[in-house]
Amino acid sequence: MERLDKWVMLKYGVSRTRAASLIDRGLVVCPGRRLKNSLKLTEAEFAQCQVTMPPAEKTDLRPEHIPLQILHEDADLLVVHKPVGMVVHPACGNLSGTLVNALLYHCSNLSGINGQERPGIVHRLDKDTSGLLVAAKNDAAHRFLSRQFEKHTVTRQYLALAHGDLAKDGTISGQLGRSRQDRKKIAVVSSGGKKAVTHYTILKRFNSMTLLEVTLETGRTHQIRAHLAYIGHPLIGDPVYNADYKKKNSRQCLIAYRLGFIHPRTKKYMEFCAELPEWAKK
């Protein structure tokens, strides 16, 4: 048995929030059932459910002529290298200058699955994290890519420069949730959080810093930043989790440098690597 909101999320390639919205709006129907997000159903019961996907809302977002570093583009998707300082999608305080604004200028069409504020956006990176992102040009591609992210079959590797000398390769696990002490932070919590697992390999040590290759088993908000801070080795330049060291480096030393996935149309595996910043070439 599986939760209804999770089933909608996986089957239709939408976010958990979007799935909950569809259920709340009565767009998910299962005969004889009063539906709620946490309702658990069998595979046979899910087969009777009907989901009505509303048409993509007309967006008021403005296309903006912002240069994009595009590594690959075809009829279904594009892979871009997001720079440090760029927000992925508009939100309060960041209504322009985002990756979405740039994509809307570059592409005539983007998938509408994640709503009017996030056209084409399959996954995200923090504002101060640079690296590779894949965006979908149509809903079929979006659903196919989203399933890979949900099943954790996407290759996602990061390079991170951490404070201090880590003793050996390792894995950090612990539920992540909103910090009770500082609502701007994500922290390891004893209950009420989401499972998060981060694997890291030591590449080089120098000057009380350690260069790491990080592989995510899960993809939570601020996962790498919060996990490294939790073990006492926060990112160099992290403005939130490493206040003591943010002034020593002008940027957050974290890059999503490798991204691999199965193409939604060709069903062939594709992998891309980003150009590395100077701190990652040490």
Secondary structure as GFF3:
##gff-version 3
##sequence-region A 1 282
A	DSSP	beta_strand	2	3	.	.	.	ID=ss1
A	DSSP	alpha_helix	4	12	.	.	.	ID=ss2
A	DSSP	alpha_helix	16	24	.	.	.	ID=ss3
A	DSSP	beta_strand	28	29	.	.	.	ID=ss4
A	DSSP	beta_strand	40	41	.	.	.	ID=ss5
A	DSSP	alpha_helix	43	46	.	.	.	ID=ss6
A	DSSP	beta_strand	50	51	.	.	.	ID=ss7
A	DSSP	beta_strand	69	73	.	.	.	ID=ss8
A	DSSP	beta_strand	77	82	.	.	.	ID=ss9
A	DSSP	alpha_helix	99	106	.	.	.	ID=ss10
A	DSSP	beta_strand	130	136	.	.	.	ID=ss11
A	DSSP	alpha_helix	139	150	.	.	.	ID=ss12
A	DSSP	beta_strand	155	163	.	.	.	ID=ss13
A	DSSP	beta_strand	170	173	.	.	.	ID=ss14
A	DSSP	beta_strand	176	178	.	.	.	ID=ss15
A	DSSP	beta_strand	186	188	.	.	.	ID=ss16
A	DSSP	beta_strand	197	206	.	.	.	ID=ss17
A	DSSP	beta_strand	209	216	.	.	.	ID=ss18
A	DSSP	alpha_helix	223	230	.	.	.	ID=ss19
A	DSSP	three_ten_helix	246	248	.	.	.	ID=ss20
A	DSSP	beta_strand	254	262	.	.	.	ID=ss21
A	DSSP	beta_strand	269	273	.	.	.	ID=ss22
A	DSSP	three_ten_helix	278	281	.	.	.	ID=ss23
###
